[in-house]
Amino acid sequence: WLGGLRQSALLSTEEKNFLDSSVINVLMEAIGASEGEKNVDEDETDEESEEEGSEEEEENDEDGRVFSKAAMILEDTDDLETEGHNPLSEELDSDVEIDPSKLQTMLEEESDVDVDENVLEHHEGADAALAKLIKLKQDARKAGQQARENIEVSNQLRCTFLLEILLGRPDAWNRLFRSNILEMVVPFLRHRKRVGTLVQKALESGGKNGIGEKKALLDRLSVLIKQKLCKLRLLSMPFATPIGIVPATELLKQIINEAKKAKDNEQMSCCSTCLVFVVRSMPSSPEAVSVISDEYGQIVREWATRRSRGASLLDDFISHMPTMAQATLVTSLNEAAREARSPFLKVEAFRLLALLFAVKTDPASSAVDRLAHEKIRKSQEYLLQTFQHTLQDEEMRKPKRVRIVLKALEKVLPCLTGPLSLEALTSLRTIQEKIETL
């Protein structure tokens, strides 16, 4: 594997790439993260109940086949009768010669059969024996499934070492990496969620068979996502180009959807890291800023108005990409600070605003800085109105809450640019009066 990576890197050109989608799919399939795998949803039932249901369906199908065959035979018989050709009737109508000496014996045997058919015998031990047999069959099936699952997890754990080598030493073969490496993101997240579900089920059932390797695989996947894949600087690779706007938008939507389904904080953290990785791989253009603003704005709105988690996604985005966050989150966080469904969420929105304005932009440094500076300039009047409205709210003037509001105001004021409008100056005077009365 090492030799193949080194040789492929030497032979790679801008037109020819050895780490293409087919190789990525093989690697994902080796660790069980191929796109063909079934997704595990929150409302998914137990494996056992699914298998029992499938067995019942098979039995019902067999019964249905028996009845359908009988119905076909009856239909065929009716058709034959309607056509006027019935071999049974012809056979009955034909003369049959019977030996007189055997006639009495045949009649006696038929009467015995008729009597025996009306007698139903039941053995009391049959029910217990049948139940024991069914339980043995179920236990054997579960043991077989567990053994297959343990072998599969063991193989996946071994194959993660291939990806660890590939992603852990990018400088040695950086000529291999293109934007198609982003195809790993969603399969990684979905497979980690599946393995996490297996670990949770094993803990709930109390079984210890193979749980150690499942936990090891879960931890290895977390490391691969957060410490290996998302640490790549794709735009610094020799032949890598920024991801297109359309595929980037679809990828962001898929990751956000996975974050909504996350059942634990570590899965949410992995989703957050992947979001930052995708944003960092996008071009620094107004179209990209618009897409990022729309997707993260949706996160802010759902977090502020519904019972959904999202603060950690915003924290990570602001911490890792402060300038891009200023260009995309000012409006949505400002609305959340004013219209969130509870005082606690409003305070959280002001905390995020303080984090957002902790870094002052320099319009002369980059295109993203210029976009962020322009966004703040357009929003500054509305920002001051939000602070004015908050300081007039008695619920938000409580000491623990107003302290965070004032800290956010302290970070926002140095980022304002003149000349200020008359409305902005009026808001500043009102804010000063309200602060003096605290």
N, C-alpha and C positions, 0 to 999 in steps of 0.2 A: 504493500500500500504506500509506504514512504517512497519507494523507488518510482512507483507509477506517478505519484504526485509531482516529484522532482522532474521527471522526464516530460510529463504533460505541460508543466510550467515552462520548460525550455522551448517546447514546440508550439506553444500557444502564440497566436497572433491576434490582431484586432478583428480579423474575419473568422478565424478558426478558434473555437472554444471546446475544450475537452470536458469541462464541467458543465455539460448542458442539462436540459430538463430530464432527459432519460436517466442520466447518472444520478441526479438528485432524487428522482423517484425510486431508484433502486436502493439508495441509502436510506430513504424514509421508510421504505417497505421492510428493510432489514431490521429496523428498530420498532416496527409495528405502527408507524405513523403515516402510512399511505393514505391517500385521500379516499380510497375505497372502503376504509374501515367505517363501521357503524358508529354514529355519534351517540353518546350517552346523555340523555336528557334528564331533567330533574324528576319528571313523572314516569320514568321508566321502571317497570316492575322487576321483581327478582328473576334471576336466570331460571331458578327452579320452576317457578310458576309458568314461565314462558315455555319451558320444555314439556311440562305436564299438559299445558294447553295444546302444544303441537301434537303430543301423543293422542289426545282426545280427538283432535281434528283428523289425524290419520285413521283412527278407528271409525270415526263418522264417515270418512271418505270411503273406507272399505264397505261399511254398511250401505252407504249410498250406492256403491258399485253393484253390490248384491241385489238390491231392490231394483236398480235400473236394468240389470240383466233380466230379472224376473219380469219386469214390465215389458221389455223388448220381446221376450218369449211369448207373453200373452198377446201382445200386439200382432206378432207374426202369426199366432194361431188364429186370431180373429180375422186377419187378412186372408188367411188360407180358407177359412170358413166362408167368408164373403165371396171369394173367388170361385167357390164351389168345389174346391179340391182340398180335402182333409184326409191325410193318410191315416190318422187315428180312427176316424169313422169308418174308412174303408176296411181297416184291419178288424174292427169290431163287427162290421157287417158280414165279413167273410166267415165261412164255416170252419170251426175248429174241432178237430176230433180229439176226444179225451178218453184215456183208458179207464173203463168203469171200475177196475180194481183200485185205482189211485184216487178216485174222486172223493171218497170218504176221508182219506188221509189229508188231502188238500184242504177240505172244509174244516177239519179239526185244527190244523195248523193256523188257518186264518182266524178262527175264533180265539185261539190262544193269544195271537198277536194283538187282536182288538182289545182283549182284557188287559194285557200288559201295558198297552199304550195309555190307558186311563189311570195307571197307578204311578204316582210321583213319590219317589223315595228321596229323603234328605238326610245327609250325614252331618251331625252337629260339629264334628271336628274339621269339616271342610272349610268353613269360613275362616277359622284361625290359621289354618295351613295356607289358605290363599293369601290372607293378609301378610303372613310372614314371608311368603314367596315374593309378593309385590315389594315389600320393604327391602328384602335382599337385593332385588333387581334395582331399586332406586339407589341404594347405597353403593352398589357396584358402578352404576352410571356416574354418580357424583365423584367416586374415587377416580374413575377414568378421566372425567373432565378436569379434576384437580391436578392429576398427573400431567395431562396435556398442557394445562395452563402454566404449570411450573416450568415445564420444558421450554415453552414459548417465551416466558419472561426471562429465563436464563439466557436464551439465545439473543434476545433483544438487548439485555444488559451487556453481553459480550460485544455486540455490534456497535454500541454507542462509542466504543473506543475509536472506531474508524472516524466518526464525526468529530470526536474530541481532537484527534490529530489534525484533521482538515481545518477546523475552525480555530484551533488553539495556537497555530503557528502561521498566521496569514502572510507574514513578511517573506517566508521561505517560498511561497508559491502564489504571490499576490496577482500574478498575471492570469490566474485561473478565474478570479472572481469577477462576476458581472452582476447586473441588477436581478438576474434570475435566481440568485441565492435567496431572494425574498420569498420564493416559493416554499421555503422551509417553514416560514413563520406560523401559518395557520395549522398545518399538520402537527407541528411541534406542540402547539397549545392544546389542540384537541386530544392528542395522544396523552399528554400529561394529565388532562382531565379524566380520561378513561382509567389510567393507572391509579390516580387518586381515588376514584370510585371503587376500584378493586381493593385497594388498601383499606378503605373505610368499611367495606363489606366484610373483609377478613377480620377486622378488629371487632365489629359488631357480633359476628358469629362465634368469636372466641377461639377460632382455629389458628394454629401457629405454623401450619405446614406451608412453607414458601413465602411467608409474610416478610421475612428478612430481605429476600431478593426483590420483592415488590417495592419495599421502602427504598432500597438502594437504587432501583430503576427510577423511582419518583425523584429522588434527590439528584441523580445524574442528569435527568431531563431538565430540572430547574437550573442546574449549573450550565448546561449547554445553551439554554435559552438566554439567561441573564448575563453570564460571564464569558460566553464564547461567541454565539451568533450576534447578539445585539451590541457587542463591543467592536464589531467590524466597522471600519470607516470606509464605506464603499466608494465614496467620491474621491478618496485618495488612492485608489487602486489604478494601475496603469491603463487598463482597458474598460473600466467600469464607467457607465454613464448614469445620470439621474433617471429614476423610474418615471414613466409617463404619468400624466395627470389622471387618466381614466383608470389604469390598473391600480394606481396608488389610492384613488378614492374607494375602489371596491375592496382593496385590502384593509383600509382603515375601517370600513363598515363591518367587515368580517371580524376584525380584532375586537371592535367595540361590542359586537354581538357576543363574542366569547367572554368578554369581561362581564356582561350582564348575567351570564350563566355561571360565573365563577362561584364555587361553594366555599372557598377558603381564601385567606389573605395572600397566601403564596401564589395561588393561581392568578389573583387580581394583580399582584406585583409583576408577574411574568407578562400579563397582558399590557400593563402600563409600560414596561420596558420595551416591548415590541412596538407599541404605538410611537414612542420616541425614536426608535430605530427606523421606522418607515418614514416619519417626518424628516429625519436627518438625511434620508436618501432621496428626498424630493428636491426639485430645482428651486432656487431662490427667486421665484417669479410671482407677480401679482396673482396669477391664476392659482398657483400652489397655496399662497397665503389665504385666498378666498376659500379653497377647499378645506384647509385645516381649520379655518375660522368656523365654517359651517359644521364640521364634524365635532369639534371640541365644544362649540356653542350648544349643540344638542346634548352633549354630556352635562354641561352646566345647567341647562334648563331642566333636564330630568332629575338631576340631583337636587335642585332647589325647589322643585314643585311636586316631586313624587318621592315615594320611599325607595330610592335606588342609591347604590353606592357610587361615588364618583370623585370624592375629595382626594383620594390617593392618586388617581389618574392625573388630576390637575396639579397636585403637589409635585409629582415627578416631572411633568412637562415643564413647569415653571423653573424647577431647580436645574434641569439639564439644558434647557433651551430658553433662557430668559428673554432674549431679544425677540425670537419668534413668538413667544407667549405674549409679549406686549403688543405685537402686531395683530394678534388673533383673539385675545381673551378680554381685552379691556371692556368692550361693550357688554358682553354676556355676564361678566362678573359684576359689573355696575348694576345691571338689571337684577341680578340675584341678590345683591346687597339691599336693594329697595323692595323687592317683591317676593322674597323667599317665604315659604309657608310657616316658618317659626322663627322666633328671635335667635335661637341657637344657630340656625342655618344662616341668618343674616350676619351674625358675628363671625361665622366661618368664612363667609364671602369677604368680609372686611379683612380677615387674617390673610386670605389669599391675595387680596389687593395689596396689602403691605408687602407680601413676598414678591408680588409682580413688579412693584415699583422700587424694589431694593436696588436695582441696577439702573443707572441713568444711561439712556441711549445717546449715541454719537452719530448724527446724520451723515457725517463725512466718512464713516468707516466702511459701510457696506450697504447693499441694496435693502437688506432686511432691516437694518437700523433706520434707514430713511423711511421705510414703510411704517415701522413702529412709531417713529417720531411724529409722522403725519397723523397716524391713528390717535395718538394721545392728544395732539393739538385739536383734532376735531371733537374729541370726547370730553375735554376738560370742563366745559361749561356744565354738561350733564353730570359729571363727576361731583362738582361742587354742589349742585342741587341735591344730589343724593346725600352728601354729608349734612347739608342743611336740614333736609327732611328727617334724617336719622336723629340728629341732635334735638329735634323738636318732639320726638317720640318718647314719652315718659317710660315706656317699657325698655327702650334702648339706653336710657340715661342711668341705669343702674351701674354701680362702680365697676363691676367685673366686665360688663359689656362695653361701657363707654371707653374704658382704658384701651381696648383693642381698636375701637373706632378712631381714637385720637392717634394711636400709633400708625394706623393706615394713612390718616391725614398728614402726619409728619413725613411719610415717604412720598406722598403724592405731590405736595406743594413744590418741592424743588424741581419736579418734572414739568411744571406748567411753563408755557411759553407766552410771551406777550406779543402784541398788546391784548389784554383781556377785554372782553365785551362788558357792556354795562350790566348785563344780567349776572355775569360771573363775579364782578366786583360787588354787586348787591348780595350775592350768596356768601362771599367772603366776610362782609360786614356782619351778616346775620350769624354766621358760624362763630365769629369772634365774640359776639354778644352772648351766644348760648354757652360758649366755653367759660366766659366770665361768671356766669350764674351757677356753674356746677359746684 
